[in-house]
């Protein structure tokens, strides 16, 4: 139904303009939230606010929408931090999964700039304001004077927020290997070793400082992260009988990984971060709310 004060032609024009910016808004929101469901909620809220607003004096609709969706995401991040106190294990992003190992154009727009699990996990450690400032400035080139208005800080303070976020990202997020075929070889070797129970073969593909994380939602079966090649190999082998026979190759956030179970009833999604041909992180999502293939 058209908004009061707008005729049908105005609403149709607004809808067309919004659709032109939808992919950009989804890319911003996913980097901010790491959740496809919340991303779509944030973008929908931006549309509702647009449809209710007088945009006659807005000269840059794309910038206006980016500001709106960023404010929505900031509120959602702040609310999430309170909920995450209930988590027993790790909080991981909602994975973007492609079973045919070809990312479709809509996913490609969201995953540009090698937005893998490793980066999203680190972004989750930032404060909401740091994350917003870093994402908007470093990933989308939004000026600090515009970011300042969103976080209710001065431009200098917004610059400091982004700087703190940048330092933490650079210190904790590895630059992953980009060769997808080589990624697949190593992940396949990992699965083969898990299926056969070969401890030494697992060690051969794991980095000495590898980290193993599981996001089970609010399940009491969740565990804190496990670190170190031998500890992770033992953890993998303890779980291998239940997951290895059901592992199916997939792309997880643009990187070689696998899905456990069938497409219509996935039990888990497993993402990997590889650096210099070694697995430095294994991220397993079993939270049913995040398993949407």
Secondary structure, DSSP 8 states (H G I E B T S, - for coil): ---TT--HHHHHHHHHHHHHHHHHHHHHHHHHH--HHHHHHHHHHHHHHHHTS--TT-S-HHHHHHHHHHHHHHHHHHHHHHHHTT-SS-------EETTS---HHHHHHHTTT--HHHHHHHTTS-HHHHHHHIIIIIH---HHHHHHHHTS-HHHHHHHHHHHHHHHHHH-------HHHHHHHHHHHHHHHHHT-HHHHHHHEEEEEEEEEE-TT-TT----EESHHHHHHHHHHHHHHHGGGEEEEEETTEEEEEEEETTEEEEEEEEEEETTEEEEEEEE--GGG---
